[in-house]
Amino acid sequence: MDAFYASIEQRDNPDYRGKPLAVGYGEKRGVVAAASYEARRYGVHSAMPSVTALRKCPNIIFVPPRFDVYRNVSNQIMQIFHEYTSMVEPLSLDEAFLDVTVNNKGARSATLIAKEIKQKIYNRTHLTSSAGVSYNKFLAKIASDYRKPDGLFVIEPEKAEAFVEKLTIDKFFGVGKVTAKRMVELGIRTGYDLKQWSELDLVKEFGKAGSTYWHFARGIDDREVESERVRKSLGAEVTFMDDLDEIVDILGSLDQIANEVHRRAQKRKFLAKTVTLKVKYADFTQITRSKTVNYYVNSNEKLFELGKELLLQVNDIEEKKIRLMGLTLKKSDSELSSYPHRAIQLTLDFEE
């Protein structure tokens, strides 16, 4: 979807249309959850501190998020997807992979299916979307971002490698800012540059992800669309209105976070044995600490105790002010359900 949260707010309130808008709170500790395309022209983007957004765009409108509304619209969109295929893998409320190799309409053109879906989304929600069509997840994801907003882009099999060679490394799906910076330092600026590296050297430099990058540089991605995704982690974090430096206040906030994580875990019937603590200081430096136990962390008391244990391991916890704190429950690889690694690749026409 195109600027999903912000577009819903502009759809529902005519006064917001055509104006720079951010979903979030315009306070000193607020963060932009989503920005309209009008706001993006000023350099405003999601996860940006609200004070920075206001500095870049003084006339920006802040509106509080309405997640119930966003979820309802998301359900409408997912229903449209399921009219075409049961192979739907949601990535978030506003994005999903669809495998339409075999589809409910008996259609032979993935491009026509994408056009139909885009039109149905607009007819039912009055929102625009962008679609990417290709033969694997990596390329489809890149294609979906290529002509936003209201875009449709197709990467055909015979053109994929040439397309990837010209792609700048920051556009690679799965390459974050830190990795992209490291790659540039190594002289890897494009897909072509990446292709010159051996798989062994990439693994030495980037670990297991290096093998993935080697395959991506050649347009190869064998991951299937998983219609039933397994949740790997669940957590909550809080940015404090005022920095915390008293241990009593810190532990009190940790207890509240543990209660919220436990509430979410109960709601989703989520069980895990690994707890991770995240702390961000006033100077924006950040640390994480994790511990795995031999039992499921199934109460807020256990979660709080493990979080406290991790917190007290941090050497300078009472010397530096804390801006943000969070707790996450995470499943280990052995706890995750396994999926078939490979499937037979059928053919599908891409032309209109």
DRENVEXFI-454872 format. One record per residue (C-alpha): residue number from 1; chain; z, x, y; residue in one letter. Coordinates in steps of 0.05 Angstrom, whole numbers, plus 5000, padded with zeros to 4 digits. Layout:
# DRENVEXFI-454872
    nr   kette      w      u      v   rest
   NUM       A      Z      X      Y      a
...
This chain:
# DRENVEXFI-454872
    nr   kette      w      u      v   rest
     1       A   5000   5000   5000      m
     2       A   4987   5021   5072      d
     3       A   5052   5035   5110      a
     4       A   5084   4982   5066      f
     5       A   5151   4968   5099      y
     6       A   5125   4975   5170      a
     7       A   5063   4933   5155      s
     8       A   5107   4876   5128      i
     9       A   5148   4878   5192      e
    10       A   5085   4875   5235      q
    11       A   5056   4819   5192      r
    12       A   5119   4777   5200      d
    13       A   5130   4789   5275      n
    14       A   5068   4785   5320      p
    15       A   5105   4822   5376      d
    16       A   5105   4885   5333      y
    17       A   5031   4887   5319      r
    18       A   4992   4944   5349      g
    19       A   5056   4979   5371      k
    20       A   5091   5041   5344      p
    21       A   5145   5017   5296      l
    22       A   5195   5049   5250      a
    23       A   5236   5016   5195      v
    24       A   5306   5045   5199      g
    25       A   5362   5052   5249      y
    26       A   5351   5084   5318      g
    27       A   5419   5116   5320      e
    28       A   5440   5189   5322      k
    29       A   5448   5191   5246      r
    30       A   5391   5143   5231      g
    31       A   5330   5162   5189      v
    32       A   5260   5133   5190      v
    33       A   5247   5096   5124      a
    34       A   5175   5080   5142      a
    35       A   5129   5087   5203      a
    36       A   5070   5045   5225      s
    37       A   5003   5078   5235      y
    38       A   5012   5071   5310      e
    39       A   5077   5112   5305      a
    40       A   5045   5163   5259      r
    41       A   4996   5182   5314      r
    42       A   5056   5210   5351      y
    43       A   5077   5251   5291      g
    44       A   5131   5203   5266      v
    45       A   5138   5199   5191      h
    46       A   5186   5176   5137      s
    47       A   5250   5216   5126      a
    48       A   5248   5240   5199      m
    49       A   5314   5235   5237      p
    50       A   5312   5176   5285      s
    51       A   5329   5219   5345      v
    52       A   5268   5262   5330      t
    53       A   5224   5200   5324      a
    54       A   5250   5175   5392      l
    55       A   5236   5243   5423      r
    56       A   5164   5242   5397      k
    57       A   5153   5169   5414      c
    58       A   5202   5142   5466      p
    59       A   5173   5071   5462      n
    60       A   5179   5065   5386      i
    61       A   5209   5000   5360      i
    62       A   5264   5007   5307      f
    63       A   5275   4949   5259      v
    64       A   5327   4946   5204      p
    65       A   5300   4946   5133      p
    66       A   5294   4880   5094      r
    67       A   5292   4905   5023      f
    68       A   5295   4836   4992      d
    69       A   5231   4818   5028      v
    70       A   5197   4883   5008      y
    71       A   5217   4872   4935      r
    72       A   5189   4801   4936      n
    73       A   5122   4825   4964      v
    74       A   5121   4881   4913      s
    75       A   5130   4830   4857      n
    76       A   5070   4792   4884      q
    77       A   5028   4855   4882      i
    78       A   5051   4875   4812      m
    79       A   5032   4806   4787      q
    80       A   4961   4818   4812      i
    81       A   4959   4884   4774      f
    82       A   4980   4849   4710      h
    83       A   4923   4800   4717      e
    84       A   4878   4858   4701      y
    85       A   4917   4901   4653      t
    86       A   4985   4908   4619      s
    87       A   4980   4984   4629      m
    88       A   5016   4986   4696      v
    89       A   5062   5044   4715      e
    90       A   5100   5030   4780      p
    91       A   5117   5092   4820      l
    92       A   5155   5054   4874      s
    93       A   5155   4985   4906      l
    94       A   5087   4998   4938      d
    95       A   5049   5042   4889      e
    96       A   5028   5042   4816      a
    97       A   4980   5073   4766      f
    98       A   4935   5025   4728      l
    99       A   4895   5041   4665      d
   100       A   4836   4993   4666      v
   101       A   4797   5027   4609      t
   102       A   4810   4963   4570      v
   103       A   4823   4905   4618      n
   104       A   4834   4831   4617      n
   105       A   4770   4815   4655      k
   106       A   4725   4854   4608      g
   107       A   4698   4891   4669      a
   108       A   4660   4956   4659      r
   109       A   4667   4983   4731      s
   110       A   4734   5011   4754      a
   111       A   4708   5011   4825      t
   112       A   4694   4936   4824      l
   113       A   4763   4923   4794      i
   114       A   4794   4964   4851      a
   115       A   4755   4923   4902      k
   116       A   4777   4858   4871      e
   117       A   4850   4879   4870      i
   118       A   4848   4901   4942      k
   119       A   4818   4834   4963      q
   120       A   4869   4794   4923      k
   121       A   4926   4833   4953      i
   122       A   4901   4818   5023      y
   123       A   4888   4744   5007      n
   124       A   4958   4733   4979      r
   125       A   5000   4779   5024      t
   126       A   4957   4791   5086      h
   127       A   4969   4866   5076      l
   128       A   4919   4922   5066      t
   129       A   4920   4972   5010      s
   130       A   4884   5035   4989      s
   131       A   4857   5050   4920      a
   132       A   4837   5113   4884      g
   133       A   4792   5111   4823      v
   134       A   4783   5167   4773      s
   135       A   4792   5187   4700      y
   136       A   4863   5213   4705      n
   137       A   4928   5203   4744      k
   138       A   4924   5267   4785      f
   139       A   4855   5252   4813      l
   140       A   4868   5177   4822      a
   141       A   4930   5192   4863      k
   142       A   4893   5241   4908      i
   143       A   4836   5191   4916      a
   144       A   4884   5136   4936      s
   145       A   4907   5177   4996      d
   146       A   4838   5202   5016      y
   147       A   4814   5144   5060      r
   148       A   4877   5109   5083      k
   149       A   4887   5058   5111      p
   150       A   4848   5003   5075      d
   151       A   4810   5055   5036      g
   152       A   4774   5060   4969      l
   153       A   4753   5128   4942      f
   154       A   4723   5146   4875      v
   155       A   4724   5215   4843      i
   156       A   4671   5214   4788      e
   157       A   4680   5259   4727      p
   158       A   4621   5305   4741      e
   159       A   4644   5316   4813      k
   160       A   4718   5327   4800      a
   161       A   4722   5402   4794      e
   162       A   4680   5414   4857      a
   163       A   4724   5363   4894      f
   164       A   4789   5397   4872      v
   165       A   4762   5466   4891      e
   166       A   4755   5444   4964      k
   167       A   4822   5409   4966      l
   168       A   4877   5444   5007      t
   169       A   4938   5460   4965      i
   170       A   4984   5414   5006      d
   171       A   4942   5355   4983      k
   172       A   4955   5368   4910      f
   173       A   4996   5312   4878      f
   174       A   5059   5345   4850      g
   175       A   5059   5405   4898      v
   176       A   5117   5397   4947      g
   177       A   5126   5431   5015      k
   178       A   5167   5489   4987      v
   179       A   5117   5504   4931      t
   180       A   5058   5496   4978      a
   181       A   5089   5547   5026      k
   182       A   5100   5596   4969      r
   183       A   5028   5587   4946      m
   184       A   5001   5601   5015      v
   185       A   5043   5665   5016      e
   186       A   5009   5684   4951      l
   187       A   4940   5671   4982      g
   188       A   4931   5603   4947      i
   189       A   4905   5556   5000      r
   190       A   4855   5513   4962      t
   191       A   4841   5489   4893      g
   192       A   4789   5544   4887      y
   193       A   4842   5596   4902      d
   194       A   4888   5565   4850      l
   195       A   4833   5566   4799      k
   196       A   4828   5642   4803      q
   197       A   4898   5650   4775      w
   198       A   4910   5654   4700      s
   199       A   4955   5603   4668      e
   200       A   5003   5659   4647      l
   201       A   5010   5685   4718      d
   202       A   5022   5615   4746      l
   203       A   5076   5603   4694      v
   204       A   5109   5670   4712      k
   205       A   5109   5650   4785      e
   206       A   5125   5575   4781      f
   207       A   5155   5564   4712      g
   208       A   5131   5506   4669      k
   209       A   5099   5473   4729      a
   210       A   5051   5532   4732      g
   211       A   5015   5506   4670      s
   212       A   5008   5438   4703      t
   213       A   4978   5470   4765      y
   214       A   4929   5510   4722      w
   215       A   4904   5445   4690      h
   216       A   4902   5407   4756      f
   217       A   4858   5460   4787      a
   218       A   4807   5443   4733      r
   219       A   4814   5368   4741      g
   220       A   4853   5362   4676      i
   221       A   4912   5314   4668      d
   222       A   4926   5285   4599      d
   223       A   4986   5242   4620      r
   224       A   4980   5170   4599      e
   225       A   4996   5110   4642      v
   226       A   5065   5090   4617      e
   227       A   5075   5015   4624      s
   228       A   5149   5022   4606      e
   229       A   5176   5080   4645      r
   230       A   5244   5109   4626      v
   231       A   5291   5117   4685      r
   232       A   5314   5189   4686      k
   233       A   5366   5187   4741      s
   234       A   5405   5141   4787      l
   235       A   5447   5157   4847      g
   236       A   5469   5143   4918      a
   237       A   5481   5185   4980      e
   238       A   5510   5173   5049      v
   239       A   5495   5205   5117      t
   240       A   5560   5201   5156      f
   241       A   5562   5176   5227      m
   242       A   5609   5234   5243      d
   243       A   5612   5300   5205      d
   244       A   5670   5304   5156      l
   245       A   5716   5365   5153      d
   246       A   5782   5337   5126      e
   247       A   5789   5337   5050      i
   248       A   5823   5269   5051      v
   249       A   5763   5238   5086      d
   250       A   5714   5275   5041      i
   251       A   5748   5251   4977      l
   252       A   5753   5180   5005      g
   253       A   5678   5180   5018      s
   254       A   5665   5210   4950      l
   255       A   5704   5152   4918      d
   256       A   5661   5101   4955      q
   257       A   5597   5136   4933      i
   258       A   5622   5138   4861      a
   259       A   5636   5063   4864      n
   260       A   5566   5049   4889      e
   261       A   5532   5093   4836      v
   262       A   5574   5059   4782      h
   263       A   5555   4990   4809      r
   264       A   5481   5008   4807      r
   265       A   5488   5038   4737      a
   266       A   5521   4975   4711      q
   267       A   5468   4931   4741      k
   268       A   5413   4971   4707      r
   269       A   5452   4985   4643      k
   270       A   5441   5059   4656      f
   271       A   5482   5110   4617      l
   272       A   5480   5185   4625      a
   273       A   5522   5247   4612      k
   274       A   5503   5292   4671      t
   275       A   5532   5285   4741      v
   276       A   5503   5320   4802      t
   277       A   5538   5328   4869      l
   278       A   5496   5339   4932      k
   279       A   5526   5363   4997      v
   280       A   5489   5374   5062      k
   281       A   5526   5409   5118      y
   282       A   5522   5399   5193      a
   283       A   5476   5459   5198      d
   284       A   5429   5424   5148      f
   285       A   5441   5475   5093      t
   286       A   5448   5440   5026      q
   287       A   5481   5454   4958      i
   288       A   5482   5418   4891      t
   289       A   5529   5424   4833      r
   290       A   5520   5393   4764      s
   291       A   5562   5382   4701      k
   292       A   5543   5354   4633      t
   293       A   5597   5324   4589      v
   294       A   5595   5301   4516      n
   295       A   5607   5228   4532      y
   296       A   5573   5174   4574      y
   297       A   5600   5169   4644      v
   298       A   5612   5094   4643      n
   299       A   5666   5082   4695      s
   300       A   5674   5095   4769      n
   301       A   5740   5132   4754      e
   302       A   5705   5182   4708      k
   303       A   5648   5190   4757      l
   304       A   5696   5202   4815      f
   305       A   5737   5253   4775      e
   306       A   5674   5292   4755      l
   307       A   5648   5289   4827      g
   308       A   5716   5314   4852      k
   309       A   5715   5371   4802      e
   310       A   5646   5392   4826      l
   311       A   5667   5384   4899      l
   312       A   5728   5429   4891      l
   313       A   5684   5483   4860      q
   314       A   5649   5491   4927      v
   315       A   5680   5551   4961      n
   316       A   5672   5531   5034      d
   317       A   5683   5456   5027      i
   318       A   5740   5456   5079      e
   319       A   5708   5508   5124      e
   320       A   5642   5473   5141      k
   321       A   5630   5402   5166      k
   322       A   5594   5355   5119      i
   323       A   5536   5313   5144      r
   324       A   5514   5280   5078      l
   325       A   5541   5272   5008      m
   326       A   5513   5241   4945      g
   327       A   5524   5233   4870      l
   328       A   5471   5225   4816      t
   329       A   5475   5207   4743      l
   330       A   5419   5241   4703      k
   331       A   5395   5235   4631      k
   332       A   5380   5298   4592      s
   333       A   5313   5308   4558      d
   334       A   5345   5291   4490      s
   335       A   5368   5224   4518      e
   336       A   5300   5202   4543      l
   337       A   5255   5160   4499      s
   338       A   5193   5196   4475      s
   339       A   5122   5171   4487      y
   340       A   5057   5188   4451      p
   341       A   5031   5253   4481      h
   342       A   4957   5239   4476      r
   343       A   4910   5181   4466      a
   344       A   4836   5173   4452      i
   345       A   4798   5176   4517      q
   346       A   4748   5118   4522      l
   347       A   4691   5118   4572      t
   348       A   4687   5074   4634      l
   349       A   4632   5067   4684      d
   350       A   4649   5087   4756      f
   351       A   4588   5062   4792      e
   352       A   4587   4996   4829      e
